[in-house]
Amino acid sequence: MREILGKRRKSSPELLRAALTCAERWHWPVVPGAGTDAGGGCACLRPDCPVPGAHPHDPGLLAATRDPRMVRWWWTRRPDQPLVLATGDRVSAVSLPAVAGARALGVFDKLGVRTGPVVATPTRLAVLVEPYSLEELGELLDRHEWVPTSLRYHGEGGYLLLPPSPAGSGGTAGARWVRQPVVDPGDRAPWLPSVRVVVDTLVQAGRTAPDGSRLSY
């Protein structure tokens, strides 16, 4: 559908504000998600899309930026598009099924482990961590006899749906913060734990969730 010349779509203050906070204040690279059509299908037009609306499409992941001018342009033209974080540069994540994730958070709380930001969708929970390399992650996982395939690793070349992405993105309820980002005094970006601090508990909790081959966020 063509836009009417001379008229400008009003951007969503909440989504635009969140995208600018990520890009301009925290220096986290972001990009709009594909979004969904009127029927709830993904705008990428794949009938079997495993994460409808909750992945980069046009523009693609490589376009993710920290430039506030680009962010304003994107969310002014497409005010309801989901907010997608490009992982691996400034921030990474490990995600697992929602029930297992809630169990892991309970363990962290009991042990007094600081977790940093945590994002939930209807089906999954993601713990944001400092960037990690594949070598570091492999070394940590190699200590376990069995690692559940229900865990997902959002490192270099990956992405993650962020709040306040709307309903229809990543599930009927979108994305929400379970643990809000906290910026410590003197820092510019939210505090993040090392993956070394959280991965063992996430692996243990993930063993209680069914292993599935279908990608879900």
N, C-alpha and C positions, 0 to 999 in steps of 0.2 A: 504494500500500500504506500503510495507516495504521500509525502508530507506537503501540506498546503504552503505555498510560498508566502513569506511574510508573517507566518505564525510559527512560534517556537514552543516545543513541548516543555511543560514545566517539570523540572527534575524533582525526584523524591528527596526531600531534605534529609531523611534518615539514612538512606542508602548512599547518597552523595557525601554526607558528612562522615559516614563510616569509611568510605573509600578514600577520602582525603586524609583522614586520621592515619590510616594504614600507610598511605604513600608519602604524605608530606611530613608528618610528625614522627612516624616510626620507621620510615624508609623500608617498608615492606612492599615488594612489587605486586601489583594487582591487575586484574583484567576482568571485563564483564563475562559472565557465564552465558551459555546459549539461551537460557530461558525456555519457556514452554509455550505451546500454542493454545488456542481456545479449548481444544479437546484434552489438554493435559499431556500431549505428546511433546517430545523434545523438538526444539526449533531446528536441530541439526537434520531432521527428517528421517533419521534412522528408526524404523519401527521397533527394533530390538535394542534401542539405546539403554544401557544398564543404569545410567545415572541421568534421567531426563532433566534437562535444564541446568544441571549442576556441574558442567564442564565447559572449558573454553571452546569456542567454535569459530566465530567471525567477529572480532579478530581471534587468532589462535594464541596458544600459551606463550609463544616466543615474543608476543607483543606486550607482555606484562611490563608495567613501568612504575616508577616512583615519581614521575613527572606530574605535578598537580594540574597543569594545563591540559594534559591528555586525559586525565581522570575526569576533570570537569566536562570536557567535550563528550566523552563517552556517556556519562550518566545524565547529561543534558539531552542528548539525542535519544538515549534508551533508558529512561528513568527507572524502570522497574526490573532491569536486568540484575541477576544474582551477582554477588561479590565473590570473586574467586582469587585466592592467594596463590601465587607461584612460589613453591617451596624450594628449599635447597640453598638459597643465597643468604638471606638474613634469618630465616626461620624454617624449621622442618617440623614433622609431626609423626606420630605413630597412632594408628586408629584400630579399633576393635569393635565387635558387636556391642550394642548399647547395654545389654544386661551384664556382660562381662566387664565393660568399662565402668559401670556403676560399682561393681564389686571391687575393681582395682582402686577406685577413688576411696572406698571405705578402708582398704588396707593402707593406703597412703596416709589417710587421716589418723588411723590408729597408731601408725609409726611416727607421726609428726613430720612426714615428708612434704616439703613445699612443691606443689605441682606446676604452678604457672597457669597460663590460659588453657581452658578446656572447652571444646566445641562439641555440641550434640546435634545430630539430626534424628529423625524418627527411628533409624535403624542402627546408627553407629555413634561412637564417641571418640574424639580425637584429642590426644594430649600434645600440645605444642612444645617443642624442645629446641635447643640450640642446633644449628646446622651440623650434620654428621656426614661422614664419607661412607661409601659402600664398604670400604675396608674396615672401618671402625665398627659398623653395624654387623658385618660378617663375623668379626672377632667376638662380639658380644653374643650373637646368636649361636655361635659354634660351641659355646659352653653348655648348651642345652641338648639333651638327647633327642627331643622332639619339639619343634616349634609349630604351633597351629597355623594353618594357612588362612585362618580368619583374620589374622593381623595384616594390616596394610602399612606400608612404609612410604611416607610422603617426603622424599628427599629431593636431590637434584633432578630436575626435569619433571617433578610432580606438581600436584595442585591440591587445594583444599577449599571447600565451600565455607565462607565465613558469614556470621551474622551481620546485618539483619536480613539475609537473603530471604525472599518472600515465600509464601506457601506455593507448593508446586515445584520447588527447587530441592532436589535431593529427598523428596518425600512430601507428604501433604502438609507438614508443619514447618518446612524450611529449616533454617539453622539458628541455633541460639547458644549463648554463652552459659555453660554450667559453672565455670570458674572465670570470672572477669579478668581481662588483662590488667596487670598492676605495674605502673612505672615507678621504680624506686627513686628516691631523691637523688638528683644529679645525673640520672640516666635519661636517654631520649626515647628508648623503646621499652616495651614490657619485659619484665624479667622472665627468663626462660631457664628451665633446668637442663642439665646435660642428659642425653639419652641414656648414659650409663646409670643414672640414678633411677630411672623409671622402667627400663626395658624388662628386667627380670620379673617384676610384679605384673607387667602387662602380658608377658608370655604365660605366666602361671594362670592369670585370670582368663586369658584367651583359650586355655585348654578346656574351660568349662562351656565354651560356646561351640555350636556346630561348625565344622569346616564346610565352606561352600565355595564353589568355583565362580559364582556370579558376583561380579564387582558391584559393590554398593557403598554409598557414602552416607 
